[in-house]
C-alpha cells in the first residue's frame, strides 16, 4: 500500500519503520524533517508538506496531543484530500476532538478511523502494539494489513471513532492508578524497612501479574525514572482527558483526580520529562523519604 505518515516522534518512527519492513511504500512528514533520516535510510520518502502526505491509499497520523492535531489536520487539508481517502489517527486525543474529526471527515467524503495504540516505544519497535480501532468497517478492513505490521492484535469496537479514544483513556487511567498505588505502597514499605523488590516478587508471582505491575514496579523499586519510556507530562495529559471525558457524561472519577494531583506534583518539581513511574518519587517525598 501507498501510505502517508504524519508525525515521527519516537512512537511514530518505530511504527513507520515496521510499515516499511512489511513492504509498504511510506511518505513521511514531520515538523522537523531531520528526524526522518532513519526512515529515509530504510526506504521512506520525506515530503515537504502535510498535503503531500495526505494522499495515496491511506494516511496515518501520530501527533502529540489535541493542539498538534488541530494545527496539522485542519479544514483546508481535508478539503483538498482525495475523496474516499482513509485517515487513521493513532494519537491519544480527547473524545470531543475525535467526534469533531469524524464529522469533519464524513462531511468531505473521507473515512476517519480512530486507532489509538497501547504500548511503549519498545513494544512499537517490536511490532507488538495493541491497537483499538473504531470507524467505518470497510476502511478498517483496507488498512488491516498495515495494522498487522505494527501491532500484535487489533481490537475492533464499532463504528463510532470516539469510542476507541474513550477506551484508550480508560486504559491509561488504569495504568496511572496502578503506578500511583505502587508508589504509595513502596513508600509505606520503606517506612517499615521492607524492600520494594521483595514485595514485587511476591505480588507479581500471583495476584498482580502483568507488565504494568512488573515493569513500573521494578522502576519504582530501582528509583529509575530516566530515560523515560512514557513521560509524566504525557501521563498528565491523558489523565486530564479521561477526567474531561468522565465529566461530559457526569461520571465522578475520584481516583483519577488523585493521580492528576500526583502528576501535577511531579511536574511542579521539574520531573515532567521523567517516566510515569516517577509517581513513586512523589509518594516517597510526601512521606518524607
LINUR-V701143 format. One record per pair of residues at least 6 apart in sequence whose ideal C-beta (glycine too) atoms are under 8 Angstrom apart, sorted by the first residue. I is the first residue (numbers start at 1). GAP is how many residues later the second one is. Records with the same first field share a line. If there is no record, write none. Layout:
BEGIN
I=GAP / GAP
END
This chain:
BEGIN
1=23 / 24 / 55 / 56 / 57 / 142 / 144 / 145
2=22 / 23 / 25 / 53 / 54 / 55
3=16 / 21 / 22 / 23 / 24 / 53 / 54 / 55 / 56 / 57 / 143
4=22 / 23 / 24 / 25 / 43 / 48 / 49 / 50 / 51 / 52 / 54 / 55 / 56
5=7 / 10 / 11 / 14 / 21 / 22 / 23 / 24 / 39 / 48 / 54 / 55 / 56 / 57
6=22 / 23 / 24 / 44 / 47 / 48 / 53 / 54 / 55 / 56 / 57 / 66 / 67
7=22 / 23 / 54 / 55 / 56 / 57 / 61 / 65 / 84
8=8 / 20 / 22 / 27 / 28 / 31 / 54
9=26 / 53 / 55
10=111 / 114
11=51 / 106 / 110 / 113
12=18 / 50
13=22 / 25 / 26
14=107 / 110 / 111
15=45 / 47 / 75 / 102 / 109 / 114 / 135
16=10 / 12 / 23 / 28 / 44
17=21 / 22 / 25 / 108
18=106 / 107 / 109 / 131 / 132
19=7 / 41 / 127 / 130 / 131
20=6 / 19 / 22 / 23 / 24
21=21 / 128
22=123 / 124 / 126 / 127
24=121 / 122 / 125
25=20 / 31
26=13 / 17 / 18 / 19
27=17 / 18 / 19 / 20 / 25 / 26 / 28 / 29
28=8 / 11 / 16 / 17 / 18 / 19 / 25
29=17 / 18 / 19 / 20 / 21 / 23 / 24
30=6
33=13 / 15
36=8 / 10
39=7
40=6
47=6
50=22 / 23 / 27
51=26 / 29
53=6
54=23 / 26 / 27 / 31 / 33
55=26 / 27 / 30
57=29 / 85
58=27 / 28 / 29 / 30 / 84 / 85 / 88
59=26 / 27 / 28 / 29
60=28 / 29 / 30 / 86
61=8 / 11 / 12 / 26 / 27 / 28 / 29 / 30
62=28 / 29
63=6 / 9 / 10 / 28
64=27 / 170
65=26 / 27 / 28 / 172
66=27 / 28 / 31
68=23
69=20 / 22 / 24 / 28 / 32
70=27
73=14 / 16 / 28
75=29
78=26 / 27 / 30 / 32
79=29
81=6 / 27 / 29
83=25 / 26 / 27
84=25 / 26 / 27
85=25 / 26
86=24 / 25 / 27 / 53 / 56 / 57
87=18 / 23 / 24 / 25 / 26
88=25 / 27 / 55 / 58
89=9 / 12 / 23 / 24 / 25 / 26 / 72
90=25 / 26 / 27 / 41
91=25
92=24 / 73 / 76 / 77 / 80 / 145 / 146 / 149
93=23 / 72 / 148
94=71 / 147 / 150 / 151
95=67 / 70 / 71 / 74 / 146 / 149 / 150 / 153
96=148 / 152
98=16 / 63 / 64 / 66 / 67
99=62 / 63
101=11 / 13 / 60
102=10 / 12 / 33 / 58 / 59 / 60
104=8
105=6 / 7
106=6
111=24 / 25 / 27 / 28
112=23 / 24 / 49
113=20 / 21 / 22 / 23 / 26 / 27 / 30 / 48
114=19 / 20 / 21 / 47 / 48 / 49 / 50 / 51
115=16 / 17 / 18 / 19 / 20 / 32 / 39 / 49
116=15 / 16 / 48 / 49 / 51 / 52
117=7 / 12 / 13 / 14 / 15 / 33 / 34 / 51
118=11 / 12 / 13 / 14 / 50 / 53
119=9 / 10 / 11
120=109 / 110
121=108
122=107
123=6
124=26
127=22 / 23 / 24 / 25
128=23 / 24
129=21 / 22 / 23
130=21 / 22 / 23 / 25
131=16 / 19 / 20 / 22 / 23 / 24
132=22 / 23 / 25 / 32 / 35 / 36
133=7 / 14 / 21 / 22 / 23 / 24 / 31
134=22 / 23 / 24 / 25 / 26 / 27 / 28 / 29 / 30
135=24 / 26 / 29
136=23
137=19 / 22
140=14 / 16
144=10
147=7
148=6
157=6 / 7 / 10
166=79
169=69 / 72 / 73 / 76
170=72
172=63 / 66 / 67 / 70
173=65 / 66 / 69 / 80 / 82 / 83 / 86
174=38
175=37 / 41 / 60 / 101
176=59 / 62 / 63 / 80 / 83 / 87 / 100 / 103
177=78 / 79 / 82
178=34 / 35 / 38
179=33 / 37 / 41 / 80 / 97 / 98 / 100 / 101
180=75 / 78 / 79 / 82 / 99 / 103
182=31 / 34 / 35 / 38 / 97 / 98
183=37 / 79 / 94 / 96 / 97 / 98 / 99 / 100 / 101
184=99
185=11 / 14
186=10 / 13 / 34 / 35 / 94 / 97 / 98
187=93 / 96 / 97 / 99 / 100 / 102
188=99
189=6 / 7 / 10
190=6 / 94 / 97 / 99
191=96 / 98
195=26
196=21 / 24 / 25
197=21 / 24
200=13 / 14 / 17 / 18 / 21
203=10 / 14
204=6 / 9 / 10 / 13
216=60 / 61
218=6
219=6 / 56 / 58 / 61
220=57 / 59 / 60
223=57 / 58
224=51 / 53
225=46 / 49 / 50 / 52 / 53 / 55 / 56
226=48 / 49
227=48
228=45 / 46 / 47 / 48
229=46 / 47
230=45 / 46
231=41 / 42 / 43 / 44 / 45
232=31 / 34 / 35 / 39 / 40 / 41 / 42 / 43 / 44 / 46 / 47
233=30 / 34 / 39 / 40
234=42
235=28 / 41
236=24 / 27 / 28 / 31 / 36
239=17 / 20 / 21 / 24
240=20
242=11 / 14
243=10 / 13 / 14 / 17
246=6 / 7 / 10
259=20
262=17 / 20 / 21
263=16
265=17 / 20 / 21
266=6 / 8 / 12 / 13 / 15 / 16
269=13 / 16
271=7 / 10
274=7
END
